[in-house]
Amino acid sequence: MSDFDRNATAWNRPAGYARTSAAEYDQGLRSYMLGIYNHMTLGLGITALVAMAIVMMGKTSPVVQALYASPLRWVIMLAPLAFVMVLSFRFERMSYTALLGTFWAFAATMGLSMGSIGLVFKAGSIVQALLVTTVAFGGLSLYGYTTKRNLSAMGAFLVMGLIGLVVASLINLFFQSGAMAMVISLVGLVIFAGLTAWDTQRLRQDYDYLSQDRELMAKSSVMGALSLYLNFINMFQMILSLTGAREE
């Protein structure tokens, strides 16, 4: 998918397009984007259910202690990254069913990782951050879908910023600086907000190249859901870290 020309858009359809063809195109595009959002929403639902199960067990549960108070916590932290790498590098070889199943497994693993948030932050803060994230994500994604402005240049800049953000986060794992953590959260929030708009526009543009291959389009809808899912989760974490009240 990286070979696709992201400057080609649905806005530039030939002037002679038949009305029926335009209607079919628009219907197909809506169906494709709806599939992406459905996959993303289901993935978030799986993550939420697993995280809630962890919270309901409580901090003193033997299972929770085994997950977060032992070296196993590093497996939980790194496992989602492993799933993302598998989905990214084996995309062409995997079937749609295998991709979707792997995405669901990734979402469940993320639930284990996110479960620790419910043990640290108050429920009210989590709900508030979730609502803010949902509204912000919806608005940014709608902007990316409807704007005629080409966001490609912004996207390249944001990807470079994301790399820097990852490096800074790894460094702060050793320094544990509260001030640095706040800066990382602020910058990260801006980056993932921008990526939400850019990814939405990118996914819309990709439809032009996918519409003739149903299998590729179905597989790409899973990868599109993964991109938007990651943006949502990271925005939520950044907002919660900036505004959340911790359990005493």
C-alpha positions in Angstrom: 0.0 0.0 0.0 3.0 2.3 0.4 3.3 2.4 -3.4 -0.1 4.0 -3.8 -0.1 7.6 -5.0 -1.7 9.4 -2.1 -2.3 12.6 -4.1 -4.9 10.9 -6.3 -8.4 11.6 -4.8 -12.0 10.9 -5.3 -12.5 14.6 -5.8 -10.6 14.4 -9.1 -12.9 12.0 -11.0 -13.2 12.6 -14.7 -15.8 15.2 -15.7 -17.4 12.6 -18.0 -18.2 10.2 -15.2 -21.7 8.8 -15.7 -24.1 9.5 -12.9 -24.7 5.9 -12.2 -20.9 5.2 -12.0 -20.5 8.1 -9.5 -23.4 6.8 -7.4 -21.8 3.3 -7.4 -18.5 4.8 -6.5 -19.8 6.8 -3.6 -21.8 3.8 -2.3 -18.7 1.6 -2.5 -16.6 4.2 -0.8 -19.1 4.6 2.1 -19.3 0.8 2.5 -15.5 0.6 2.6 -15.1 3.3 5.2 -18.0 1.9 7.2 -16.2 -1.5 7.3 -13.1 0.2 8.6 -14.9 2.0 11.4 -16.8 -1.2 12.2 -13.6 -3.2 12.6 -12.1 -0.4 14.7 -15.1 -0.1 16.9 -15.2 -3.9 17.5 -11.5 -3.9 18.3 -12.0 -1.1 20.8 -14.9 -3.0 22.3 -12.7 -6.2 22.8 -10.0 -4.1 24.4 -12.5 -2.4 26.8 -14.0 -5.8 27.8 -10.6 -7.3 28.6 -9.5 -4.2 30.5 -12.8 -4.1 32.5 -12.3 -7.8 33.4 -8.8 -6.9 34.8 -10.2 -4.0 36.8 -13.1 -6.1 38.2 -10.5 -8.7 39.5 -8.9 -5.9 41.6 -5.3 -5.1 42.5 -5.0 -8.0 45.0 -6.1 -10.7 42.6 -3.5 -13.4 42.0 -4.1 -13.1 38.3 -3.5 -9.3 38.3 -0.4 -9.7 40.5 1.0 -12.3 38.1 0.3 -10.0 35.1 1.6 -6.7 36.4 3.9 -7.5 39.4 6.2 -10.0 37.6 8.4 -10.0 34.5 5.3 -11.0 32.6 4.4 -7.3 32.5 7.1 -6.8 29.9 5.5 -9.4 27.7 2.2 -7.6 28.0 3.9 -4.3 27.1 5.7 -5.7 24.0 3.1 -8.2 22.7 0.9 -5.5 21.0 4.0 -4.3 19.1 4.7 -7.8 18.0 1.1 -8.1 16.7 1.4 -4.9 14.8 4.6 -6.1 13.1 3.0 -9.3 12.1 0.0 -7.5 10.6 2.2 -5.1 8.8 4.9 -7.4 7.4 2.7 -10.4 6.6 -0.2 -8.4 5.2 0.2 -9.7 1.6 0.5 -13.4 2.7 -2.3 -13.5 5.1 -6.0 -14.1 4.2 -8.7 -11.6 5.2 -9.9 -14.1 7.9 -6.4 -14.5 9.3 -5.8 -10.7 9.4 -9.1 -10.1 11.1 -8.4 -12.8 13.7 -5.0 -11.4 14.4 -6.4 -7.9 14.8 -8.9 -9.2 17.3 -6.1 -11.0 19.2 -4.1 -7.8 19.1 -7.1 -5.9 20.6 -7.5 -8.4 23.4 -3.8 -8.2 24.2 -4.1 -4.4 24.3 -6.9 -4.9 26.8 -4.4 -6.6 29.1 -2.1 -3.6 28.7 -4.9 -1.1 29.2 -6.2 -2.9 32.2 -3.5 -1.4 34.3 -4.9 2.0 33.6 -8.1 1.1 35.5 -6.0 0.1 38.5 -4.2 3.5 38.5 -6.8 6.1 37.5 -10.2 6.9 39.0 -13.2 5.6 37.0 -14.6 9.1 36.5 -11.3 10.4 35.0 -11.2 7.4 32.6 -14.8 8.0 31.4 -14.2 11.7 31.0 -11.0 11.1 28.9 -12.9 8.5 26.9 -15.7 10.9 26.1 -13.3 13.7 25.1 -11.3 11.3 22.9 -14.4 10.0 21.2 -15.6 13.6 20.3 -12.2 14.7 19.2 -11.5 11.6 17.2 -14.9 11.9 15.5 -14.4 15.5 14.6 -10.8 15.0 13.3 -11.8 11.9 11.3 -14.7 13.7 9.7 -12.4 16.6 8.8 -10.0 14.2 7.2 -12.8 12.6 5.2 -14.4 15.8 3.9 -11.5 18.2 3.5 -10.3 19.0 0.0 -6.9 20.1 1.4 -4.1 17.6 0.7 -2.7 16.4 4.0 0.2 14.4 2.6 2.9 16.9 3.6 1.4 17.1 7.1 1.4 13.3 7.3 5.0 13.0 6.5 5.9 15.5 9.2 3.7 13.8 11.7 5.3 10.4 11.1 8.8 11.9 11.7 7.4 13.5 14.9 6.0 10.1 15.9 9.5 8.5 15.6 10.9 11.3 17.9 8.1 10.7 20.3 8.8 7.0 20.6 12.5 7.7 21.2 11.7 10.3 23.9 9.3 7.9 25.6 11.9 5.2 25.7 14.4 7.6 27.2 11.9 8.7 29.8 11.5 5.1 30.9 14.9 5.4 32.5 14.7 9.0 33.8 11.1 8.9 35.0 10.8 12.7 34.6 7.3 14.0 35.3 8.0 17.2 33.4 9.2 15.2 30.4 6.2 12.9 30.6 3.9 15.9 30.4 5.7 17.3 27.4 5.5 13.9 25.7 1.8 13.7 26.4 1.1 17.2 24.9 3.2 16.6 21.8 1.8 13.1 21.4 -1.7 14.4 21.6 -1.0 16.8 18.8 0.7 14.2 16.7 -2.1 11.6 17.0 -4.8 14.2 16.5 -3.1 15.1 13.2 -2.6 11.4 12.3 -6.3 10.8 12.7 -7.2 13.3 10.1 -4.4 12.3 7.8 -5.0 8.5 8.1 -8.7 9.1 7.3 -7.9 11.0 4.2 -5.3 8.4 3.2 -7.8 5.6 3.6 -10.3 7.4 1.5 -7.8 8.0 -1.3 -6.7 4.4 -1.2 -10.2 3.3 -2.2 -9.5 4.4 -5.7 -6.9 1.7 -6.1 -8.7 -1.0 -4.0 -12.2 -0.8 -5.6 -11.3 -3.3 -8.3 -10.0 -6.0 -6.0 -12.5 -7.1 -3.3 -10.1 -9.3 -1.4 -7.4 -6.6 -1.2 -10.1 -4.1 -0.2 -11.3 -6.3 2.6 -7.8 -6.9 3.9 -7.0 -3.2 3.7 -10.1 -2.4 5.7 -8.5 -4.4 8.6 -5.2 -2.5 8.3 -7.1 0.8 8.1 -9.0 -0.1 11.2 -5.6 -0.8 12.9 -4.3 2.6 12.0 -7.4 4.4 13.4 -7.5 2.2 16.4 -3.9 3.1 17.3 -4.7 6.8 16.9 -7.7 6.5 19.2 -6.0 4.5 21.9 -2.9 6.8 21.9 -5.1 10.0 22.0 -7.0 8.5 24.9 -3.8 7.7 26.8 -2.4 11.1 26.3 -5.6 12.9 27.4 -5.9 10.6 30.5 -2.2 11.2 31.5 -2.8 15.0 31.2 -6.2 15.2 33.0 -6.7 12.0 34.9 -6.9 11.8 38.7 -5.0 8.8 40.1 -6.3 6.4 42.8 -4.8 7.2 46.2 
